[in-house]
Amino acid sequence: MPNLSITSTLKGSSKPIVAISRFRQLLATSSEDGSLKIWNLDTFKVLHGFLPSCFEGAAVTSILWRNDRTLLVSADTSLYTITIPSTGGPLLSKTASSCSRIATDEINAMTQLDKNRVAVADDSGAVIIYNLTKSCTTATFRHGNMVTSLARSGDTLVSGSLDCRVLFWDLKSGRTVHELDVAGHRRAAGSGMGEGVNPPYVHALAGHRGTVVAGLGDGGVLVTREVGVGRNRTREVASVTAHGVAVNALLVLVLGPATGPGPEYLLTASNDRTCKLWRLDALFRADVEPVSVVQVPGKVNAMAVLSDTKAILGDVCGNLTVLSLTPL
């Protein structure tokens, strides 16, 4: 079994890190100060910075790479296209290439659907399907409260909300094809909300090969996967108390030996300033325990995969921490 350890920590910002996204050997990080930085992962040096004026002073809440020079980011109620200047250009940018105001409230999450469309989630409870080529909204889905996170599960879009629900959307019809009552599953598993414990709001989602994991406000994770075939197809659901307080971020890591894809692991990060590593398939067992636990410098807001054995974390102290998985 692999062991988690901290490889390095560097200061990414004087303010909390909000979002992280990797593209090949480039890393984009945003901060509550409204800035966005592009890092070279070979040297961990900043290649370029985008000033808060690029995003009208708002913090960038989600980042998507379009290619190695162009990014799509969200800030406040808008989507911005930003371009990294070629070598020899200015080190700082003061304006974005374009801006589209698409939401009625602050955007919290964004995920790519295909080369032309993205899904965007906001504080109003809306999940917006936006066509980048046509610059228009093509569909809007709704939760009863703020939508915090989005994920993909095959051809299905998954959304998580402060209404304690995870919804699975058919992108063609716009209809809900499955709903998880998170609070109900937590109660059924004997994880009732005690005094002083947060409700099981959905803070984070991760999807991988048909399995979807939700990180919850009460410290739990809810994991679900499709089982059966045809008309007998249903969803298996398991509830695990992973941490004592809210789970803020999730990441799936697949160890890749030379013979092909290896075991799949889930990395959970919590307000208790720990990260825990779990076998993804073991989360459906009643006696599941984490494979490894590591203390980190601050409460983690965002994570990204660096390789099949490394992840990078951004925390509320502005730190960027690299975690490594090494065999015991």
Secondary structure in CASP SS format (residue, H / E / C, confidence):
PFRMAT SS
TARGET T0000
AUTHOR 0000-0000-0000
METHOD secondary structure of the structure
MODEL  1
M C 1.00
P E 1.00
N E 1.00
L E 1.00
S E 1.00
I E 1.00
T E 1.00
S E 1.00
T E 1.00
L E 1.00
K E 1.00
G C 1.00
S C 1.00
S C 1.00
K C 1.00
P C 1.00
I E 1.00
V E 1.00
A E 1.00
I E 1.00
S E 1.00
R E 1.00
F E 1.00
R C 1.00
Q C 1.00
L E 1.00
L E 1.00
A E 1.00
T E 1.00
S E 1.00
S E 1.00
E C 1.00
D C 1.00
G C 1.00
S C 1.00
L E 1.00
K E 1.00
I E 1.00
W E 1.00
N E 1.00
L C 1.00
D C 1.00
T C 1.00
F C 1.00
K E 1.00
V E 1.00
L E 1.00
H E 1.00
G E 1.00
F E 1.00
L C 1.00
P H 1.00
S H 1.00
C H 1.00
F H 1.00
E C 1.00
G C 1.00
A C 1.00
A C 1.00
V E 1.00
T E 1.00
S E 1.00
I E 1.00
L E 1.00
W E 1.00
R C 1.00
N C 1.00
D C 1.00
R C 1.00
T E 1.00
L E 1.00
L E 1.00
V E 1.00
S E 1.00
A E 1.00
D C 1.00
T C 1.00
S E 1.00
L E 1.00
Y E 1.00
T E 1.00
I E 1.00
T E 1.00
I C 1.00
P C 1.00
S C 1.00
T C 1.00
G C 1.00
G C 1.00
P C 1.00
L C 1.00
L E 1.00
S E 1.00
K C 1.00
T C 1.00
A C 1.00
S C 1.00
S E 1.00
C E 1.00
S E 1.00
R E 1.00
I C 1.00
A C 1.00
T C 1.00
D C 1.00
E C 1.00
I E 1.00
N E 1.00
A E 1.00
M E 1.00
T E 1.00
Q E 1.00
L C 1.00
D C 1.00
K C 1.00
N C 1.00
R E 1.00
V E 1.00
A E 1.00
V E 1.00
A E 1.00
D E 1.00
D C 1.00
S C 1.00
G C 1.00
A E 1.00
V E 1.00
I E 1.00
I E 1.00
Y E 1.00
N E 1.00
L C 1.00
T C 1.00
K C 1.00
S C 1.00
C E 1.00
T E 1.00
T E 1.00
A E 1.00
T E 1.00
F E 1.00
R E 1.00
H C 1.00
G C 1.00
N C 1.00
M C 1.00
V E 1.00
T E 1.00
S E 1.00
L E 1.00
A E 1.00
R E 1.00
S E 1.00
G C 1.00
D C 1.00
T E 1.00
L E 1.00
V E 1.00
S E 1.00
G E 1.00
S E 1.00
L C 1.00
D C 1.00
C C 1.00
R E 1.00
V E 1.00
L E 1.00
F E 1.00
W E 1.00
D E 1.00
L C 1.00
K C 1.00
S C 1.00
G C 1.00
R C 1.00
T E 1.00
V E 1.00
H E 1.00
E E 1.00
L E 1.00
D E 1.00
V H 1.00
A H 1.00
G H 1.00
H H 1.00
R H 1.00
R H 1.00
A H 1.00
A C 1.00
G C 1.00
S C 1.00
G C 1.00
M C 1.00
G C 1.00
E C 1.00
G C 1.00
V C 1.00
N C 1.00
P C 1.00
P C 1.00
Y C 1.00
V E 1.00
H E 1.00
A E 1.00
L E 1.00
A E 1.00
G E 1.00
H E 1.00
R C 1.00
G C 1.00
T E 1.00
V E 1.00
V E 1.00
A E 1.00
G E 1.00
L E 1.00
G C 1.00
D C 1.00
G C 1.00
G E 1.00
V E 1.00
L E 1.00
V E 1.00
T E 1.00
R E 1.00
E E 1.00
V E 1.00
G C 1.00
V C 1.00
G H 1.00
R H 1.00
N H 1.00
R C 1.00
T E 1.00
R E 1.00
E E 1.00
V E 1.00
A E 1.00
S E 1.00
V E 1.00
T E 1.00
A C 1.00
H C 1.00
G C 1.00
V C 1.00
A C 1.00
V E 1.00
N E 1.00
A E 1.00
L E 1.00
L E 1.00
V E 1.00
L E 1.00
V E 1.00
L C 1.00
G C 1.00
P C 1.00
A C 1.00
T C 1.00
G C 1.00
P C 1.00
G C 1.00
P C 1.00
E E 1.00
Y E 1.00
L E 1.00
L E 1.00
T E 1.00
A E 1.00
S E 1.00
N C 1.00
D C 1.00
R C 1.00
T E 1.00
C E 1.00
K E 1.00
L E 1.00
W E 1.00
R E 1.00
L C 1.00
D H 1.00
A H 1.00
L H 1.00
F H 1.00
R C 1.00
A C 1.00
D C 1.00
V C 1.00
E C 1.00
P C 1.00
V C 1.00
S E 1.00
V E 1.00
V E 1.00
Q E 1.00
V C 1.00
P C 1.00
G C 1.00
K C 1.00
V E 1.00
N E 1.00
A E 1.00
M E 1.00
A E 1.00
V E 1.00
L E 1.00
S E 1.00
D C 1.00
T C 1.00
K E 1.00
A E 1.00
I E 1.00
L E 1.00
G E 1.00
D E 1.00
V C 1.00
C C 1.00
G C 1.00
N E 1.00
L E 1.00
T E 1.00
V E 1.00
L E 1.00
S E 1.00
L E 1.00
T E 1.00
P E 1.00
L C 1.00
END
